[in-house]
């Protein structure tokens, strides 16, 4: 989307907030820049940056930079990642993600009574990689901006809770084995930044393992987008006013992600390129959450915040319980 003159103020404000969050994360590593950006965004978006002069740019910054970040993630992972985790690691992630999605969809429909789109966004965000997964799935299922923002805020806040809790209870749940702790953190915590932050509170070796498990979840992002897009298409077909099927539209950044992943898997690319892609991707995630925080108004949080917060916390607890059971079955 082309940047217009009336967007400049909001874009600059969002980028500055993102840089501030990155700096504050040096002193608050247990939170991570993503969570800081979102929390500061919520405060500023409901107090200082409320005028019409900010809104267009903030909305742009929330939606479009993350698409570039998702595409560049393809340069940070390879198919060889699967080999490092072994068959048990692959099975663990596949079962963990599948059960998470199924349980979240069931909870959303039966217990918390949220829309199908919101349940899908919650399923993708918790099963894969937080806001990046929600951003990928959202256009494929025609989710509204409020549905997307509420899901991202809920998933991100749940991630903060897990970030604070897992380093304390993790060793009691799976022992002091670094691989198992990495599986727990990398298989449950939502965003990449929160995974690294959580694992760093345990030890550097856990960071390595947790990142590998997390990368495997990211590799499967495309599969999740396809599944949810097909589900949304089926729901539209089953509606009383059926529309002709136009096929599944895959967002451009998902296609680029797959292409770059394949290239990175068969060609040895310069480390500078990989590291640059990782840095840019990470920063676009911070910009995304800053924009979401700035756009997420207190009225929206009050409207569905209590229900969604409970939805997120219940989901997080179930994810941890499921991961612990699978780890004891598959790795012991």
Secondary structure, DSSP 8 states (H G I E B T S, - for coil): ----GGGHHHHHHHHHHHHHHHHHHHH-TTTHHHHHHHHHHHHHHTTTS-SHHHHHHHHHHHHSHHHHHHHHGGGT--THHHHHHHHHHHHHHHHHHHHHHHHHHHIIIIIS---HHHHHHHHHHHHTTTHHHHHHHHHHTT--HHHHHHHHHHHHHHHHHHHHHHHHHHHHHH-S-HHHHHHHHHHH--SHHHHHHHHHTT-HHHHHHHHHHHHHHHHTHHHHHHHHHHHHHHHHHHSSS----------HHHHHHHHHHHHHHHS---HHHHHHHHHHHHHHHHHHHHHHHHH--HHHHHHHHHHHHHHHHHHHHHHHHHHHHHHHHHH-
